[in-house]
């Protein structure tokens, strides 16, 4: 804390603490939003399963399509 005050970026230790708390609260807000989004995505997935909107995935087919897409993007 002392280093931040001595650097001139902050005029007091209280200012450093206020800024740290503000950043922490912003971080918590982002985390809460991310969690809410994840919960909504999971709920949508469960609803899709319950409604029968599912299909089996063939990993080899997915890899083939991905490789084909990459091949079209690479310069010849």
C-alpha positions, 0 to 999 in steps of 0.5 A, spaced: 500 500 500 505 504 501 508 503 494 502 505 491 501 512 495 509 513 494 508 512 487 503 518 487 498 514 484 494 515 490 494 520 495 492 516 501 492 508 504 484 509 504 484 511 497 488 505 495 483 500 499 477 504 496 480 502 489 481 495 491 474 494 494 471 497 488 475 492 483 473 486 488 466 488 487 466 489 480 470 482 479 464 479 484 459 482 479 462 479 473 463 472 476 455 473 478 453 474 471 458 468 468 454 464 473 447 466 472 449 465 464 452 458 466 445 456 470 441 459 464 445 455 459 444 448 463 437 450 464 436 450 456 440 444 455 436 440 460 429 443 457 432 441 450 433 434 453 426 434 456 423 436 449 427 431 445 431 436 442 437 431 442 442 427 437 448 423 438 454 426 436 460 422 432 466 425 434 470 423 428 465 426 423 466 433 428 473 432 427 472 431 419 468 437 418 473 441 423 479 439 419 475 440 412 474 447 414 481 449 416 483 446 410 479 451 406 482 457 410 489 455 409 493 459 404 495 454 398 
